Amino acid sequence: MPPRKAKSKKAPVTPGAQAPERGDAPRPRRPRAKKTVAILSRKRSLYSTRRLVEAIKARGHRALVFDTLRCCLMLAQGRPRMTYRGAEVRGVDVVIPRIGASITAYGLAVVNHFEMMDVPVLNPPTAIARSRDKLRALQFLARAGLDMPRTVMAHDRGNVRKLVQEVGGLPVIIKLIKGTQGVGVMIAHTLPEVQTILDTFWDLGQEIVLQEFVAESEGRDVRALVVGDTVVGAMRRKAKKGEFRSNIHRGGEGRAIVLPPAYMEAAVKAARIIGLEVAGVDMLEGREGPRLMEINSSPGFEGLEGATGQDIAGTIVEHALVYAGTRAGALLARAGRAS
């Protein structure tokens, strides 16, 4: 008589759950879908670009770095396209723009093209353009009631004394409208100095502003990095000896600080007003609280990561992924309403 086959015991099935098929191992938890995050940057080796690539890969996603000037933009009726070094650009889930001031015009065109292709861009082109024009940005911030040094823009060569009086007298700060990293920022201590600097820049076709010198700041300012609706890090920058500009690129030193609530609120509000998801907000410490100086749409964060020890790049990447999901949902909803 042949031996009887042993009956295999069936695994208990939880009510409402599907039993695994015979011979199958338990199904592993579904991994998070891999996303493709593109960074617009002239050089992959730049600190901020390199750190963003590391943060993207550390979170299990794919990182692409596009040299902005190598992006070719194609337009046809209803079919905006882009190629990069001859290959079609497809499958990008979100773009993090790092647009340098020297390529603002073409950089804005590339950012706008990604938006036309329905690719979410962390910092839209309109907001980047506002931030690049110092006067335009201050106009938005002033209208919203934020405090700032008194500022004047004019072309009246014959009334320089009156312009200086409008910003509180000498010394006075003179800034190029589209300067960056402290380039194009000067201090004038006499009326002849002011007149000479203004005449020189006007003759060169440059737009400039005069700004109040805030004496109590003593060569210091505060840089707050805003991501979404949060200040993710802040530092106080101090100018090197003999220099009034506190920019790290000009030899200034940065030290991590905890911002008072008024400063955090001002920084977040400034970013919201300009329309930036990621912004570096520079403020002076006035006697009555924060005084907004300018806002940067592609802030470097090497100094801030060094001063705070925080993973700023990781925070930006995580916000970009959430932002991409939100935008994708909005596009689907819009397509549903149109159908």
C-alpha positions, 0 to 999 in steps of 0.5 A: 500500500503506497504511503499517504501524502502528508497534507500541507498546512495552509497559512491562516488568512486574515479576513479581507486579505488575499492569501498568497499563491502556493509556492510564493514568498510573502510579497515585500513592501512596495518601494517608493517610486524612483523620481528623476530630479534635474538640476540646472547648473553650469558646473556639476562640481559647484558645492551646492550642485554637488550636495544636491546630487548627493542628497537626491541619490541618498534618497534613492532617486535619479539625479541629472545635471543640465548645463543651462546653456546646453539646453535647446528649446523647441517650439511648435504648435502645442508641442514645446520640446527640449533637447540636451546635447542632442538628446530629447529631454523626457521623464523629468519629475521636478527641476531645481534651478541654480541660475547664475546672474550672468545667464539670467535671460537664457536661464529664465527661458529654460525654466519657463520652457520646463513649465510649458512642458508641465514639469514642476520647477522649484522657483518659477521664472516670474519669481526668479526674475523679480528677485534678480531686479533689486528694486522690483523685489523691494517694491513688492516687499515695501507694498506688503509692509515689510521694513527695509533701508530707505531706497531711491532710484533716479536718473536726475544728475542735477539733484544728487544732494536731494537724493542723498537726503532722501536716504538719510544722508551720508554715508550712502550705499550705492548698488547695481540693480542686478549685482550679486554676491556683493559685486556692484555694491559700494559705499560713498562718504562724500557728495562728490564721491556719490556724483562720480559713481552715479555718473560713471554707472549712468554713462555705462548704461547701468541702473543703480539705487541709493540706499540708506546706510544702517549704522547699527548693523556694523558690517553685519547682516543675517542670512536666512534660508527659507524652504517652503514655509520654514526657515531651515537655517540662519547665520550672522555674517560679519565683514572682514576688517576694512570691508563693509560687505558681509558676503561670504564670497567677499571674505565675510565670516558666518556663524550659526544663530537661532533667529528670533520669531520676528526675523523668521516671519519676515524671511518667510513672508518675503519669500512668499511675496516674491513667489519663491519656494527656496530663497536666501533672505538677507536682513539687517538687524535694525534697532526696531527689528529686521530690515530686508535688504534683498532676496536670492533665488539661487542661494548658495548654502556651503557657508550655512551647512558649514556653520549649522551642520545641517543637511540643507541640500537634503531639505531642499530635495525633500521639498522638491519631491513633495512640491512635484507631487502636489503639482502633478496632482493639480495637473491631473485634476485640471486635465480631469476638469477639461475632459 
